[in-house]
Amino acid sequence: MTAAITAMITAVVGVLGTLFAPMLAHRMTARQRREEAELADTRRRFEERRAQYTAMNRASRQFHTLLKDALHRIRDGVYTEQERTQLEEARLDHRDRYAEAQMIVPERILQASRDLNQVLANADGAVKRLDRGLARDGETVTRILENLGAASPYLDAMRELMREDLGIAD
């Protein structure tokens, strides 16, 4: 009887193995697909953040550069409508990059951008007042250039936070 029981157990195990093998393979395939989808999503989010950081950094630096250029041109009396338009476009681009980033990047990056924006916005307002001949007391090209120099550490800090968030180490 033991041989019959052994044969019966072997048959049951064989049938169960045959029945469960496709289910097990399906579960393993489903798990592998989930892992691949998660990896693809992680890569997509990383690339999205990297692209956003690149755009934010570029727009901030361009706005900063055009503010300095505007001040030099105002000082030299050669500030034209073309430069005004370029500066306004850079300001709008800077604002738009920040708006896009609000739903993608961590709060510490947004705070670094806000800190930088405070300096840039103050300089932008002063440039506009100087250009219109409505400078406030003490607002001179030299003073505003000095104040705008405070943006450089904020630009560097923002870039470093972005690189850190992307896992880039020196």
C-alpha positions as CSV (number, residue, x, y, z in Angstrom):
1,M,0.0,0.0,0.0
2,T,2.9,2.4,0.6
3,A,3.9,2.1,-3.1
4,A,0.3,3.0,-4.1
5,I,0.3,6.0,-1.6
6,T,3.6,7.1,-2.9
7,A,2.4,6.9,-6.5
8,M,-0.8,8.8,-5.5
9,I,1.1,11.5,-3.7
10,T,3.5,11.8,-6.7
11,A,0.6,12.1,-9.1
12,V,-1.1,14.7,-6.9
13,V,2.1,16.7,-6.7
14,G,2.6,16.4,-10.4
15,V,-0.9,17.6,-11.2
16,L,-0.7,20.4,-8.7
17,G,2.7,21.4,-10.1
18,T,1.2,21.4,-13.6
19,L,-1.8,23.5,-12.4
20,F,0.2,26.0,-10.3
21,A,3.2,26.5,-12.7
22,P,1.3,28.9,-15.0
23,M,0.0,30.8,-12.0
24,L,3.5,31.1,-10.5
25,A,5.0,32.2,-13.8
26,H,2.2,34.8,-14.2
27,R,2.9,36.2,-10.7
28,M,6.6,36.3,-11.4
29,T,6.0,38.1,-14.7
30,A,3.6,40.5,-13.2
31,R,6.1,41.3,-10.4
32,Q,8.8,41.8,-13.0
33,R,6.6,44.2,-15.0
34,R,5.7,46.2,-11.9
35,E,9.4,46.5,-11.0
36,E,10.2,47.6,-14.6
37,A,7.3,50.1,-14.5
38,E,8.6,51.5,-11.2
39,L,12.1,51.8,-12.5
40,A,10.8,53.6,-15.7
41,D,8.7,55.9,-13.5
42,T,11.7,56.7,-11.3
43,R,13.8,57.4,-14.4
44,R,11.1,59.6,-15.9
45,R,10.7,61.6,-12.7
46,F,14.5,62.0,-12.5
47,E,14.7,63.3,-16.1
48,E,11.8,65.6,-15.5
49,R,13.5,67.1,-12.4
50,R,16.8,67.4,-14.2
51,A,15.2,69.2,-17.2
52,Q,13.4,71.5,-14.8
53,Y,16.5,72.3,-12.9
54,T,18.4,73.0,-16.1
55,A,15.6,75.4,-17.2
56,M,15.4,77.1,-13.8
57,N,19.2,77.5,-13.6
58,R,19.5,78.8,-17.2
59,A,16.5,81.3,-16.8
60,S,17.8,82.6,-13.5
61,R,21.3,83.1,-14.8
62,Q,20.1,84.8,-18.0
63,F,17.9,87.2,-16.1
64,H,20.8,88.0,-13.8
65,T,23.1,88.6,-16.8
66,L,20.6,90.8,-18.6
67,L,20.0,92.9,-15.5
68,K,23.7,93.5,-15.2
69,D,23.9,94.3,-18.9
70,A,20.9,96.7,-18.6
71,L,22.6,98.6,-15.8
72,H,25.8,99.0,-17.7
73,R,23.9,100.2,-20.8
74,I,21.8,102.6,-18.7
75,R,25.0,104.0,-17.2
76,D,26.5,104.4,-20.7
77,G,23.3,105.9,-22.1
78,V,22.9,103.2,-24.7
79,Y,19.9,101.2,-23.3
80,T,17.5,100.5,-26.2
81,E,14.1,99.1,-26.6
82,Q,15.7,95.9,-27.8
83,E,17.4,95.4,-24.4
84,R,14.2,96.3,-22.6
85,T,12.4,93.6,-24.5
86,Q,15.1,91.1,-23.9
87,L,15.1,91.8,-20.2
88,E,11.3,91.5,-20.0
89,E,11.4,88.2,-21.9
90,A,14.1,86.9,-19.5
91,R,12.0,88.1,-16.5
92,L,9.0,86.3,-17.8
93,D,11.0,83.1,-18.6
94,H,12.4,83.2,-15.1
95,R,8.9,83.5,-13.6
96,D,7.6,80.7,-15.9
97,R,10.4,78.3,-14.9
98,Y,9.6,78.8,-11.3
99,A,5.9,78.3,-11.9
100,E,6.5,75.0,-13.7
101,A,8.9,73.8,-11.0
102,Q,6.4,74.2,-8.2
103,M,4.8,70.9,-8.8
104,I,8.0,69.0,-9.5
105,V,10.9,70.1,-7.3
106,P,11.4,69.9,-3.5
107,E,10.6,72.8,-1.3
108,R,14.2,73.5,-0.5
109,I,14.9,74.1,-4.2
110,L,11.9,76.4,-4.4
111,Q,13.1,78.3,-1.4
112,A,16.5,78.8,-2.9
113,S,14.8,80.1,-6.0
114,R,12.7,82.5,-4.0
115,D,15.8,83.8,-2.1
116,L,17.5,84.5,-5.5
117,N,14.3,86.0,-6.9
118,Q,14.1,88.5,-4.1
119,V,17.5,90.0,-5.2
120,L,16.7,89.8,-8.9
121,A,13.2,91.4,-8.5
122,N,14.7,94.2,-6.4
123,A,17.3,94.9,-9.1
124,D,14.6,94.6,-11.9
125,G,12.4,97.2,-10.2
126,A,15.4,99.5,-9.7
127,V,16.5,99.1,-13.4
128,K,13.0,100.0,-14.5
129,R,12.9,103.1,-12.2
130,L,16.3,104.2,-13.4
131,D,15.3,103.7,-17.1
132,R,12.2,105.9,-16.5
133,G,14.1,108.5,-14.6
134,L,12.3,107.8,-11.4
135,A,15.1,106.4,-9.3
136,R,14.6,106.5,-5.5
137,D,17.0,108.2,-3.2
138,G,20.3,106.5,-3.3
139,E,19.4,104.3,-6.4
140,T,22.4,104.6,-8.7
141,V,23.7,102.2,-11.2
142,T,26.7,101.5,-9.0
143,R,24.6,100.8,-5.9
144,I,22.2,98.5,-7.8
145,L,25.2,96.6,-9.4
146,E,26.5,96.1,-5.9
147,N,23.1,94.9,-4.6
148,L,22.8,92.6,-7.7
149,G,26.2,91.1,-6.8
150,A,24.4,89.5,-3.8
151,A,22.6,87.2,-6.4
152,S,25.8,85.2,-7.2
153,P,25.9,83.3,-3.9
154,Y,22.1,82.5,-4.3
155,L,22.7,81.3,-7.8
156,D,25.5,79.0,-6.6
157,A,23.5,77.8,-3.6
158,M,20.5,77.0,-5.8
159,R,22.7,75.1,-8.3
160,E,24.4,73.1,-5.6
161,L,21.0,72.1,-4.1
162,M,19.8,71.0,-7.5
163,R,23.0,68.9,-8.1
164,E,22.7,67.4,-4.6
165,D,19.1,66.5,-5.3
166,L,20.1,64.8,-8.5
167,G,22.8,62.8,-6.7
168,I,25.7,64.6,-8.4
169,A,28.7,64.8,-6.1
170,D,32.0,66.5,-6.8
